[in-house]
């Protein structure tokens, strides 16, 4: 069974879900019990999960920057 068959689409995961699964993938890779083929699948899944986490963090950073910008810019209706 492939990694995609038993795991949800990375694009549908929340930050917390992606991070939790990434931690599990890293633990499996560090254990060293997987075959080469399994390790490659885990590595690919881990890369996708890491990219998803990064996207979430970048989005959060942009939202914070936007919120700070709104606070620093006084609303002048004049």
BELKAWO-V190801 format. One record per residue. PSI is psi in degrees with one decimal (* if undefined). OMEGA is omega in degrees with one decimal (none if undefined). D_CENTER is the distance of its C-alpha to the mean C-alpha in Angstrom with 1 decimal. Layout:
PSI_OMEGA_D_CENTER, PSI_OMEGA_D_CENTER
This chain:
131.2_-178.2_22.7, 164.5_-179.5_19.7, -39.2_-179.1_16.1, -31.0_-176.7_15.6, -31.2_-177.6_18.7, 0.2_179.3_17.7, 146.6_178.8_14.0, 160.1_177.1_12.9, 128.8_-177.5_11.5, -37.3_-177.8_7.8, -18.3_-178.7_8.7, -3.4_-174.8_10.2, 144.2_170.9_7.7, 168.8_177.4_7.6, -46.0_-176.9_5.5, -41.3_179.2_8.0, -44.7_-179.3_8.0, -41.5_-179.7_4.7, -42.5_179.7_5.8, -44.5_179.1_9.2, -36.8_177.9_9.1, -42.0_176.8_7.9, -42.2_179.6_10.8, -40.1_179.1_13.0, -45.1_179.1_12.5, -42.4_179.3_13.4, -41.2_178.8_16.3, -41.8_179.3_17.5, -40.7_-180.0_17.6, -29.2_179.4_19.4, -29.4_175.3_21.8, 12.6_-177.7_23.0, -8.9_-176.5_24.5, 153.3_173.2_22.8, 170.2_178.0_24.8, -45.6_-179.7_24.0, -43.5_177.9_22.8, -41.1_179.5_20.6, -41.2_177.5_19.2, -42.3_177.2_18.5, -42.0_177.7_16.7, -43.1_179.7_14.6, -46.4_179.6_13.9, -42.8_178.2_12.9, -42.5_178.5_10.6, -41.8_177.6_9.0, -43.1_179.2_8.9, -40.5_179.0_7.3, -41.0_178.6_4.5, -40.1_178.0_4.6, -38.5_178.6_5.2, -43.5_177.6_3.0, -43.8_179.4_2.1, -42.2_178.4_5.5, -43.1_177.5_6.5, -44.5_-178.5_6.4, -39.1_177.0_8.2, -41.3_177.5_10.4, -41.6_178.2_11.3, -40.6_178.8_12.2, -42.4_178.4_14.2, -40.0_178.5_16.0, -40.6_177.6_17.0, -43.5_178.0_18.3, -41.6_179.1_20.2, -41.6_179.6_21.7, -40.8_177.5_22.7, -39.3_178.6_24.4, -37.6_178.3_26.1, -35.7_179.0_27.6, -34.4_-177.7_28.8, -24.7_-179.1_30.4, 108.6_177.9_32.1, 142.0_177.5_35.1, 108.6_178.4_35.9, 112.7_-179.4_39.2, 6.1_-177.1_41.0, *_none_43.9
